[in-house]
Amino acid sequence: MEKYLEAFYNAFNGTLDWTWKSIIFEVPWYTNYFWGLTAISLIVWLLEIGFPWRKEQSIFRRDFWLDAFYMYFNFFMFSIVISGVYEILGLLFSEINITAKSLALIDITQWAPWLQLVVFFIILDFVQWFTHVLLHKYRFLWKFHKVHHSVKEMGFAAHLRYHWMENILYKPLKTFGVMLLGGFEPEQAYIVHFAAIAIGHFNHSNIKITWGPLKYIFNNPVMHLYHHAYTLPEGKYGVNYGISLSLWDYIFKTNYIPEDSGKIEIGFKGDDKFPKDFIGQNTYGFKKGQL
């Protein structure tokens, strides 16, 4: 038991220390996710202000500050809290001989750096796309995912508005994706992570971007707005599940963009009764009778 407690403490303290060093600029700029997230957020917000798609939407849209809090909570505070738990799980798996390389299908360590990044990006994005489908398909998971869909006015910060339970599901599956690559995360993986943040921010922003012919590869705000549509096509529990790539939706026929005015209602049936505060939203899903 002592070694597990020590592992928990070391991981928790290490993540906390790294986050603080990021805030005070004591980590390399290219791995400084605190100020990187802040800079990307400011850039996309300024673009929203300068080139608004829905011109009637306020600069400080509905739930702007709540979503801003979600950004830093989910990206940093929750990571600090849960880091020790993941370290303990890693120890448990190692004791039964399940290591980062035990499920490897391919070894990308000898590949060119750019190819490592491309494959890493594609594998992780597909894992997240598949996880996203599960969040919509199964009622137990949908109860938690409702937090993300409770947004009633779309803006960049809605990207990271989600229930903390989603981290519990996404993190192991993303780790599984890395294990398929030989347990190896490319040295320049920060490029992929920052690209994913930027694409996610744009997808949720009040900016009309479709990327032209590249819309069949990269997700975009028009496509993602319909993912949040209040009214879905008959018989569908969701559409446009893409995270960074739209490619999977076109391959698996889950794409849906009937028009591009940006004037549709977003949310879900019964969202008027959904909790409006952070605590209420993050305890939602655990009580009996909630759908």
N, C-alpha and C positions, 0 to 999 in steps of 0.2 A: 504493500500500500504506500509505503514511504516514497518509493521511486516514482509512483504515479503522481503523488502530490508535488514532488520536486519537479517533474516534467511539466505539470500544469502551471506551477509558479514561474518556471523559467520561460515557458512560451508566452504566458500572459505578460510577464514583465518585459520580455524582449519585444513583443508587439507594441506595448505601451511606450517603451523607450524609443522605438523606431518612429512611431507616430509623432512623438514630441520632437525628435530630432528633425523630422520632416517640416514641422511647423516653424522651427527656428533655423531652417536652411542648413542643417548639418549632415544632410545626405546628398548624394549626387543629384543634380537637377533632373536627370533623365529617369530617375526612379522616385522622384518626389511626387507621390500621388496626391498629397494634400493640396499643394499649390498647383499641381497640374490640373486636378479636378476643378479648382477654383478658377484658374485661367480659362479653361475650356468653357465653363459655365458663363463667365462674364462675356466671352466672345460671342457665344450663341445667343445670349440674352440681348446684347447690343444689336445683333443681326435681327432678332425678333422686333426690337424697337424700331430699327431702321427700315425693315422690309416685312411688315406684318401681313400675314395671309388673311387672318380674320381681323380686319381693321377696327372693329367695334370692341375688341377684347382689350381690357386694361393692361397697362404695362405690369402692374402688380395684380395679376389675375387672381381669381378665386383660389384660395389655398396656396398662394405663392410661398408664404413663409413656412407653412406646414411642410410643403414639399422640399424646401431648402433644408429644413431640419432633417427630413428623411435622408437626403443625400449624404450628409455627414454622419448620421447615425448608422446607416447601413454600410457605408464604405469604410468607416473607421471605428466608431464606438462598439458596434456589434462584433466586428472582427477582433477587437481587443478582448472582449468578454469571452468569445467562443474559441479563441486560439488555443487555450489550455486544454479544452475538451478534445479538439482535433489531435493534439499532441498525444494525449492518452490513448485515443483510438489507434494512432499510428503504432504505439508501443504494443497494444493488444494484437494488432495484425502481425507485427513482426514476430511475436511469440508463437504464432501458429504458421509461421513461414510464408506469410503473404507480404511480399515486398513490392516496391514500386516497379520492379522489373519482371515480376512473376506472371503478369498478364500481357506482357509485351507482344504485339503482333509484328511490329516493324521497329528497326533501330535507325533513327534519323541523325544520330550523333556525327556520322561521317559525311552527311550531305552538305551542300553549299548553304551558308547561313540564310540566304534569301529564301531557299526552298524549305528549310526548316520552319521559317516563320510562316510561310504560306500554308503548309500542311498543318502546323500547330493551330493557326487561325481557323482553318476550315473544319478540322476535327472538333475543336471546342465550340464553334458556332453550331455545328450539327447537333452536338450533345445538348446545347441550350435550347435549340429549336424543338428537339424531341421532348425535353423536359417541359417546355412551355405547352406543348400539346397535352401532356399529361395533366398539367394544372387546370386546363379547361375541361378535359374529358371526365375526370373523376371528381364527384361531388365533395369528398373530403378535402381534396387539394384545392378545389375551386373556392371553398370557403375562405382559405387564406389568400388566394390570388385576387379575391374581390377587392382587397385594399388597393391594389394597383388600378383596378378598373373603377374605383369610386371617384376618380378624377372627373370633374364636370367641365373644366376648361383646360385645354391642353397647352402645355408649355414645357420648356427644356427640363425643368427640375422634376417633372412627373416621371422621368426616366428611372429614377432611383426611389420612387415611392412604392414600397412593397413590404409585405408582412415579413417579419424576421424568420418565420418558418420556411420561407422560400430559400433562404441561405442554407438551411438544414438539408434541403433536397438538392439544390444546385451544386453546392460545394463537393459532395462526394461524387456526383456524376461527372463534374468537370475533372476531378482528380482521376476518376476512372479513364476519362479521355486521355489524360496525360500518361497514365499507365500503359495504355495501348501503344503509345509512342516510345515505349521503353523507359517510362518513368522520367523522361527528360523534358525539361522546359528550356527552349533556346535561350542563349545568353541575352539576346536582344528582345526577349518576350515583352519587355515594357512597351515596345512599339505596337504590338498587338493589343495590349491592354489599353493604351491611350487611344488607339484607333477605335476600339470598341466603345469607350466612353464618349468620344466625339460623335460617332455614328448614332449611338443611343440618344444622345442629347438632341441631335438634329431630327431624329425620327419622332421625337415628342414635341418638337418646337412649333411655334406659330409662324413657320416659314414654309412657303410652297416650293418644294424641291422634288424633282422626280429623277434626276440624273440622266435624263434622255434614254438612249439605248441601254445604259448600264442599270436601268431599273429592274431588269431581269436578273441582275446579280446582287445589287445592293438594295437593302431596305430603304424606305424614304418616308417623309412625313405624310404624304397623301395615302400611301398604302397602310401605314400604321394607324392613321386616324380611323380607318374602317375596322381595324382590329378592335378598337375601343367603341365601336358603334353600339348604340342602345338597342337598335333593331338589327338582328342578324338574318341572313337568308334562312328560309324555312328548312328545318331539319339539321341545321348546323349548330354546334356548340362553340364555334369560334372560327375565325378566318385570319389570314395574314399573320402567321405565328413568328415570322422571321425576326431574329434579334439584330444581327448586323447584315446578314445575307437574306435576300428575298428568294434566292435560288431554290431553296427547299420547298417553298410554297408553290412555285411553278412546277417543280418536279412532281410533288405529291398532290397537286390539284387543290390546294387550300388557299389559292390566291383569289381575291375579290376586290375589285375597284370599279363600282358602277358609274361613278362620276367624281369630279375633283373640285367642287365648290368650297369644301371645307365647312359647310353650314349644317352638318348633321348633328344630331343629339348624341352625346356619348354617355356611357355609364351602363347600368344594367337594371332590370326590372326589380323594384324594391329598394333602389339606392337612396330614395328619400328617407328611408328608415335606418340606413346604415350609419354607424357612429361617425361623427365629424371630427373627433379629437384623436390624438396620437395614441393615448392609452386605450381608449375604447376600440380603436381599429386593430391594435396589436394584441388585444386579448380576445378579439372576435374569432370565432371558429372553434373555441374550446367549450362553449356552453351548449347544453342540450337544446335541441329545437331550432338551432340556427341552420339555415340552408345555404 
